[in-house]
Amino acid sequence: MTTIAKPILDFIAKRGSDDRVIDLSQIFSGTGLTFSVTGTNDKVAAARVEGSTLTIDLLDTLGHSDLQIVATDAAGQSVTDNVRARVTGENAYTVAILPDTQDYTDTNLNNARRRPSII
């Protein structure tokens, strides 16, 4: 049975960056696997498979390309991993998502004196 052992994560790279080279035998598990790749925008990222090596050539066009990497076993069963390759300019900003670590509990709430209500 063909499965995805370790999915490829979406990534952002600056235009003109070095190619991304990925060993697909580490991504998919199964016997007698063959691989193929298609992309939605070859002007942003040109992808090709040679044997079990995926090469993603990041070009000089800004934008993104959604890649579909398909692994097919000898019985014809296949599984697809999807990855978005985003190409940005040199001065692009970085977006970081950080967990909220603020403690919102009020430790003084239990020790607070009650004020009398004025009616």
MDTraj code that builds the backbone (N, CA, C; nanometers):
import mdtraj as md
import numpy as np

residues = "MET THR THR ILE ALA LYS PRO ILE LEU ASP PHE ILE ALA LYS ARG GLY SER ASP ASP ARG VAL ILE ASP LEU SER GLN ILE PHE SER GLY THR GLY LEU THR PHE SER VAL THR GLY THR ASN ASP LYS VAL ALA ALA ALA ARG VAL GLU GLY SER THR LEU THR ILE ASP LEU LEU ASP THR LEU GLY HIS SER ASP LEU GLN ILE VAL ALA THR ASP ALA ALA GLY GLN SER VAL THR ASP ASN VAL ARG ALA ARG VAL THR GLY GLU ASN ALA TYR THR VAL ALA ILE LEU PRO ASP THR GLN ASP TYR THR ASP THR ASN LEU ASN ASN ALA ARG ARG ARG PRO SER ILE ILE".split()
xyz = np.array([
    [0.0841, -0.1172, 0.0000],
    [0.0000, 0.0000, 0.0000],
    [0.0895, 0.1246, 0.0000],
    [0.0595, 0.2171, -0.0872],
    [0.1370, 0.3400, -0.0981],
    [0.0818, 0.4447, -0.0024],
    [0.1700, 0.5053, 0.0774],
    [0.1278, 0.6080, 0.1728],
    [0.2278, 0.7236, 0.1721],
    [0.1836, 0.8348, 0.2303],
    [0.2730, 0.9488, 0.2505],
    [0.3324, 0.9342, 0.3904],
    [0.4621, 0.9097, 0.3967],
    [0.5291, 0.8910, 0.5255],
    [0.5605, 1.0246, 0.5921],
    [0.5970, 1.1231, 0.5120],
    [0.6362, 1.2543, 0.5649],
    [0.6000, 1.3588, 0.4596],
    [0.4863, 1.4270, 0.4755],
    [0.4438, 1.5220, 0.3724],
    [0.5445, 1.6360, 0.3531],
    [0.5512, 1.6849, 0.2311],
    [0.6356, 1.8003, 0.2006],
    [0.5603, 1.9249, 0.2459],
    [0.6262, 2.0118, 0.3190],
    [0.5626, 2.1331, 0.3687],
    [0.5661, 2.2432, 0.2635],
    [0.4613, 2.3264, 0.2620],
    [0.4613, 2.4453, 0.1784],
    [0.5818, 2.5300, 0.2170],
    [0.6353, 2.6064, 0.1207],
    [0.7524, 2.6872, 0.1534],
    [0.7525, 2.8185, 0.0769],
    [0.8295, 2.9127, 0.1305],
    [0.8500, 3.0434, 0.0690],
    [0.9992, 3.0578, 0.0426],
    [1.0328, 3.1071, -0.0760],
    [1.1729, 3.1308, -0.1097],
    [1.1834, 3.2615, -0.1871],
    [1.2990, 3.3240, -0.1789],
    [1.3227, 3.4459, -0.2559],
    [1.3521, 3.4086, -0.4003],
    [1.3122, 3.4962, -0.4922],
    [1.3343, 3.4649, -0.6336],
    [1.4831, 3.4459, -0.6605],
    [1.5102, 3.3513, -0.7487],
    [1.6482, 3.3195, -0.7809],
    [1.7174, 3.2313, -0.6790],
    [1.6432, 3.1812, -0.5797],
    [1.7026, 3.0928, -0.4786],
    [1.7501, 2.9633, -0.5428],
    [1.8350, 2.8927, -0.4705],
    [1.8817, 2.7625, -0.5177],
    [1.7644, 2.6669, -0.5322],
    [1.7810, 2.5699, -0.6215],
    [1.6784, 2.4676, -0.6406],
    [1.6530, 2.3930, -0.5104],
    [1.5293, 2.3494, -0.4924],
    [1.4964, 2.2592, -0.3815],
    [1.5050, 2.1173, -0.4366],
    [1.5832, 2.0337, -0.3723],
    [1.5994, 1.8945, -0.4144],
    [1.5481, 1.8066, -0.3014],
    [1.4520, 1.7196, -0.3344],
    [1.3852, 1.6377, -0.2331],
    [1.3918, 1.4915, -0.2755],
    [1.4323, 1.4060, -0.1833],
    [1.4354, 1.2615, -0.2063],
    [1.2961, 1.2061, -0.1774],
    [1.2230, 1.1713, -0.2818],
    [1.0846, 1.1261, -0.2660],
    [1.0734, 0.9909, -0.1969],
    [1.1815, 0.9132, -0.1933],
    [1.1759, 0.7854, -0.1212],
    [1.1653, 0.8083, 0.0293],
    [1.1975, 0.9298, 0.0763],
    [1.1807, 0.9650, 0.2169],
    [1.0408, 1.0209, 0.2447],
    [0.9697, 1.0586, 0.1399],
    [0.8372, 1.1198, 0.1536],
    [0.7271, 1.0146, 0.1445],
    [0.7414, 0.9223, 0.0507],
    [0.6401, 0.8195, 0.0260],
    [0.6928, 0.6831, 0.0674],
    [0.6008, 0.5951, 0.1096],
    [0.6399, 0.4571, 0.1397],
    [0.5574, 0.3635, 0.0524],
    [0.6199, 0.2568, 0.0102],
    [0.5559, 0.1587, -0.0765],
    [0.6635, 0.0852, -0.1544],
    [0.6217, -0.0121, -0.2348],
    [0.7177, -0.0893, -0.3126],
    [0.7013, -0.0607, -0.4611],
    [0.8147, -0.0535, -0.5300],
    [0.8137, -0.0315, -0.6740],
    [0.7521, 0.1013, -0.7140],
    [0.7833, 0.2051, -0.6410],
    [0.7191, 0.3344, -0.6655],
    [0.7784, 0.4068, -0.7859],
    [0.6897, 0.4697, -0.8621],
    [0.7292, 0.5650, -0.9654],
    [0.6657, 0.6985, -0.9285],
    [0.7279, 0.8069, -0.9731],
    [0.6849, 0.9394, -0.9304],
    [0.6601, 1.0297, -1.0499],
    [0.5679, 1.1239, -1.0307],
    [0.5440, 1.2279, -1.1307],
    [0.5069, 1.3561, -1.0583],
    [0.5224, 1.4693, -1.1274],
    [0.4898, 1.5986, -1.0676],
    [0.4263, 1.6882, -1.1734],
    [0.3271, 1.7645, -1.1315],
    [0.2676, 1.8684, -1.2146],
    [0.2576, 1.9946, -1.1306],
    [0.2599, 2.1082, -1.1984],
    [0.2506, 2.2360, -1.1288],
    [0.1528, 2.3278, -1.1986],
    [0.1030, 2.4263, -1.1249],
    [0.0039, 2.5182, -1.1808],
    [0.0664, 2.6417, -1.2434],
    [0.1952, 2.6689, -1.2182],
    [0.2567, 2.7894, -1.2719],
    [0.4056, 2.7658, -1.2954],
    [0.4398, 2.7228, -1.4167],
    [0.5796, 2.6929, -1.4499],
    [0.6666, 2.8175, -1.4612],
    [0.6064, 2.9358, -1.4585],
    [0.6854, 3.0592, -1.4625],
    [0.7401, 3.0944, -1.3243],
    [0.6795, 3.0375, -1.2199],
    [0.7240, 3.0609, -1.0821],
    [0.8166, 2.9491, -1.0361],
    [0.7746, 2.8249, -1.0559],
    [0.8531, 2.7091, -1.0124],
    [0.8387, 2.5979, -1.1153],
    [0.9500, 2.5566, -1.1714],
    [0.9514, 2.4460, -1.2664],
    [0.9970, 2.3214, -1.1913],
    [0.9114, 2.2200, -1.1885],
    [0.9425, 2.0983, -1.1122],
    [0.9601, 1.9802, -1.2067],
    [1.0537, 1.8929, -1.1702],
    [1.0762, 1.7719, -1.2494],
    [1.1183, 1.6581, -1.1566],
    [1.0918, 1.5362, -1.2009],
    [1.1299, 1.4169, -1.1255],
    [1.2240, 1.3348, -1.2112],
    [1.3353, 1.2943, -1.1510],
    [1.4290, 1.2016, -1.2141],
    [1.4520, 1.0890, -1.1151],
    [1.4007, 0.9701, -1.1473],
    [1.4075, 0.8584, -1.0536],
    [1.3220, 0.8897, -0.9326],
    [1.3845, 0.8979, -0.8157],
    [1.3098, 0.9333, -0.6943],
    [1.3493, 1.0717, -0.6423],
    [1.4111, 1.1531, -0.7284],
    [1.4539, 1.2868, -0.6886],
    [1.3639, 1.3924, -0.7516],
    [1.3029, 1.4741, -0.6665],
    [1.2215, 1.5870, -0.7109],
    [1.3081, 1.7120, -0.7042],
    [1.3154, 1.7846, -0.8149],
    [1.3879, 1.9111, -0.8187],
    [1.2887, 2.0216, -0.8500],
    [1.2859, 2.1231, -0.7638],
    [1.1989, 2.2387, -0.7840],
    [1.2892, 2.3573, -0.8130],
    [1.2821, 2.4059, -0.9372],
    [1.3627, 2.5192, -0.9812],
    [1.2816, 2.6460, -0.9573],
    [1.3271, 2.7285, -0.8634],
    [1.2579, 2.8524, -0.8284],
    [1.3058, 2.9630, -0.9213],
    [1.2138, 3.0155, -1.0004],
    [1.2492, 3.1104, -1.1047],
    [1.2394, 3.2541, -1.0537],
    [1.2513, 3.3499, -1.1447],
    [1.2540, 3.4910, -1.1061],
    [1.1173, 3.5576, -1.1054],
    [1.0114, 3.4845, -1.1329],
    [0.8770, 3.5413, -1.1336],
    [0.8163, 3.5306, -0.9941],
    [0.7604, 3.6413, -0.9453],
    [0.6947, 3.6403, -0.8147],
    [0.5593, 3.5720, -0.8258],
    [0.5204, 3.5013, -0.7211],
    [0.3907, 3.4338, -0.7190],
    [0.4019, 3.2982, -0.6524],
    [0.3085, 3.2100, -0.6881],
    [0.3130, 3.0751, -0.6311],
    [0.2743, 2.9724, -0.7360],
    [0.3144, 2.8512, -0.7101],
    [0.2771, 2.7372, -0.7922],
    [0.2373, 2.6239, -0.6991],
    [0.1220, 2.5651, -0.7254],
    [0.0767, 2.4496, -0.6482],
    [0.1241, 2.3239, -0.7196],
    [0.2042, 2.2460, -0.6503],
    [0.2618, 2.1246, -0.7080],
    [0.1874, 2.0024, -0.6569],
    [0.1627, 1.9087, -0.7472],
    [0.1051, 1.7792, -0.7105],
    [0.2085, 1.6728, -0.7408],
    [0.2529, 1.6054, -0.6367],
    [0.3505, 1.4985, -0.6516],
    [0.2771, 1.3668, -0.6316],
    [0.2823, 1.2811, -0.7317],
    [0.2087, 1.1548, -0.7291],
    [0.3079, 1.0391, -0.7227],
    [0.2835, 0.9475, -0.6285],
    [0.3608, 0.8237, -0.6178],
    [0.2675, 0.7087, -0.6534],
    [0.3115, 0.6234, -0.7461],
    [0.2306, 0.5099, -0.7908],
    [0.3112, 0.3819, -0.7718],
    [0.2468, 0.2805, -0.7116],
    [0.3174, 0.1536, -0.6910],
    [0.2947, 0.0609, -0.8100],
    [0.3563, -0.0573, -0.8051],
    [0.3503, -0.1526, -0.9160],
    [0.2086, -0.2013, -0.9431],
    [0.1210, -0.1997, -0.8417],
    [-0.0177, -0.2440, -0.8587],
    [-0.1067, -0.1330, -0.9153],
    [-0.0503, -0.0142, -0.9339],
    [-0.1281, 0.0964, -0.9890],
    [-0.1942, 0.1846, -0.8848],
    [-0.1726, 0.1524, -0.7574],
    [-0.2296, 0.2360, -0.6512],
    [-0.1433, 0.3611, -0.6366],
    [-0.2087, 0.4765, -0.6233],
    [-0.1316, 0.6001, -0.6130],
    [-0.1804, 0.6865, -0.4977],
    [-0.0924, 0.7762, -0.4564],
    [-0.1227, 0.8734, -0.3524],
    [-0.0577, 1.0047, -0.3956],
    [-0.1223, 1.1161, -0.3597],
    [-0.0761, 1.2480, -0.4027],
    [-0.0437, 1.3354, -0.2828],
    [0.0694, 1.4037, -0.2903],
    [0.1059, 1.5047, -0.1908],
    [0.1041, 1.6395, -0.2616],
    [0.0421, 1.7383, -0.1987],
    [0.0323, 1.8726, -0.2549],
    [0.1213, 1.9671, -0.1764],
    [0.1910, 2.0541, -0.2482],
    [0.2781, 2.1523, -0.1836],
    [0.2688, 2.2832, -0.2611],
    [0.2679, 2.3934, -0.1870],
    [0.2677, 2.5260, -0.2498],
    [0.4074, 2.5850, -0.2384],
    [0.4637, 2.6194, -0.3545],
    [0.5930, 2.6871, -0.3610],
    [0.5648, 2.8342, -0.3900],
    [0.6028, 2.9204, -0.2966],
    [0.5772, 3.0641, -0.3114],
    [0.7117, 3.1348, -0.3294],
    [0.7207, 3.2181, -0.4340],
    [0.8424, 3.2931, -0.4624],
    [0.8155, 3.4404, -0.4339],
    [0.9014, 3.5006, -0.3502],
    [0.8850, 3.6402, -0.3095],
    [1.0055, 3.7227, -0.3545],
    [0.9924, 3.8534, -0.3421],
    [1.1019, 3.9440, -0.3740],
    [1.2025, 3.9498, -0.2610],
    [1.3110, 4.0198, -0.2863],
    [1.4198, 4.0286, -0.1887],
    [1.3770, 4.1008, -0.0613],
    [1.2861, 4.1964, -0.0734],
    [1.2455, 4.2769, 0.0417],
    [1.1131, 4.2323, 0.1023],
    [1.0720, 4.1120, 0.0738],
    [0.9447, 4.0624, 0.1272],
    [0.9547, 4.0477, 0.2779],
    [0.8466, 4.0754, 0.3436],
    [0.8430, 4.0638, 0.4888],
    [0.8171, 3.9192, 0.5291],
    [0.8520, 3.8875, 0.6516],
    [0.8307, 3.7542, 0.7058],
    [0.7114, 3.7574, 0.7996],
    [0.6234, 3.6616, 0.7845],
    [0.5083, 3.6496, 0.8730],
    [0.5365, 3.5350, 0.9687],
    [0.5328, 3.5656, 1.0972],
    [0.5561, 3.4628, 1.1988],
    [0.4308, 3.4492, 1.2836],
    [0.3876, 3.3286, 1.3044],
    [0.2722, 3.3017, 1.3897],
    [0.3261, 3.2478, 1.5208],
    [0.3040, 3.3247, 1.6256],
    [0.3568, 3.2888, 1.7566],
    [0.2425, 3.2495, 1.8494],
    [0.2636, 3.1529, 1.9351],
    [0.1573, 3.1141, 2.0285],
    [0.1351, 3.2229, 2.1330],
    [0.0130, 3.2324, 2.1809],
    [-0.0204, 3.3289, 2.2858],
    [0.0254, 3.2707, 2.4189],
    [0.1218, 3.3354, 2.4821],
    [0.1753, 3.2856, 2.6091],
    [0.1352, 3.3732, 2.7265],
    [0.0492, 3.4689, 2.7015],
    [0.0045, 3.5593, 2.8076],
    [-0.0836, 3.4842, 2.9063],
    [-0.0629, 3.5092, 3.0349],
    [-0.1458, 3.4505, 3.1396],
    [-0.2532, 3.5526, 3.1765],
    [-0.3770, 3.5193, 3.1474],
    [-0.4863, 3.6130, 3.1695],
    [-0.5568, 3.5936, 3.3038],
    [-0.5071, 3.5073, 3.3875],
    [-0.5722, 3.4875, 3.5170],
    [-0.5370, 3.6022, 3.6107],
    [-0.6312, 3.6389, 3.6945],
    [-0.6109, 3.7471, 3.7911],
    [-0.5890, 3.6835, 3.9273],
    [-0.4648, 3.6813, 3.9716],
    [-0.4338, 3.6179, 4.0999],
    [-0.4856, 3.7001, 4.2165],
    [-0.5111, 3.8258, 4.1954],
    [-0.5614, 3.9114, 4.3025],
    [-0.7125, 3.9013, 4.3181],
    [-0.7786, 3.8354, 4.2276],
    [-0.9244, 3.8276, 4.2309],
    [-0.9740, 3.7600, 4.3579],
    [-0.9103, 3.6539, 4.4006],
    [-0.9542, 3.5821, 4.5204],
    [-0.9206, 3.6580, 4.6482],
    [-0.8195, 3.7419, 4.6434],
    [-0.7775, 3.8164, 4.7618],
    [-0.8386, 3.9567, 4.7693],
    [-0.9157, 3.9921, 4.6687],
    [-0.9712, 4.1282, 4.6652],
    [-1.0778, 4.1457, 4.7726],
    [-1.0810, 4.2653, 4.8289],
    [-1.1850, 4.2971, 4.9270],
    [-1.3093, 4.3392, 4.8521],
    [-1.4199, 4.2979, 4.9024],
    [-1.5458, 4.3385, 4.8408],
    [-1.5831, 4.4762, 4.8909],
    [-1.6215, 4.5583, 4.8009],
    [-1.6687, 4.6908, 4.8384],
    [-1.8195, 4.6841, 4.8553],
    [-1.8688, 4.7528, 4.9509],
    [-2.0139, 4.7504, 4.9699],
    [-2.0831, 4.8193, 4.8530],
    [-2.1939, 4.7643, 4.8151],
    [-2.2731, 4.8238, 4.7077],
    [-2.3508, 4.9422, 4.7606],
    [-2.3584, 5.0437, 4.6839],
    [-2.4380, 5.1609, 4.7208],
    [-2.5630, 5.1587, 4.6355],
    [-2.6744, 5.1541, 4.7033],
    [-2.8020, 5.1502, 4.6308],
    [-2.8752, 5.2798, 4.6503],
])
top = md.Topology()
chain = top.add_chain()
for i, resn in enumerate(residues, 1):
    res = top.add_residue(resn, chain, resSeq=i)
    for name in ("N", "CA", "C"):
        top.add_atom(name, md.element.get_by_symbol(name[0]), res)
traj = md.Trajectory(xyz[None], top)
